[in-house]
């Protein structure tokens, strides 16, 4: 079983749609949680950190459920520029990152 | 605004050749990491360093060696390259362990082993 599991997609949505991604992790000792974005095999870039209380950054909302070991990302009002691969990431000791394989999002006009 | 710089950007090697990938950061970060990314797989940690002169193994360390002689540089070496090491290699750094501070990534080295 992979340590971080994501639906690989692709998710094909029209502009303006709301889309949700889910992720589960197996290591209960995981300390920090993130969503990263990766474009066309370029370097991953931090989208947002994820907190148990839930957090929002503009059109993006992330949620963490430690009891269920579940992380989610909601994107509202999708833009063409949101097309990318979204990586669910957890950090263990010394900030060692464990990456999911990513969920690909394609936003069409 | 250099951040994390990786050299080279691309390289093609023959099986058995050796090479060193260089990662340099100008943010005075303590922690540095090497990852590899293969199709259909997430990034996987090869080796990491928690400070100058220290290194540790990650998830997939076999076939690689690393050195951190200077705080700003983290070198990844392939002593005898194998086709299985064909991958995209990313270096990252951070100064805030045990926190939600992000890692800063270089833009990758695309390595092909023939």
Interface residues (C-beta under 8 A of the other chain):
Chain A: X2 X4 X31 X32 X34 X41 X42 X43 X44 X45 X46 X49 X51 X87 X93 X94 X95 X96 X97 X98 X99 X100 X101 X102
Chain B: X31 X33 X35 X37 X40 X41 X42 X43 X44 X45 X48 X50 X56 X58 X88 X90 X92 X94 X96 X97 X98 X99 X100 X102 X103 X105 X106 X107 X108
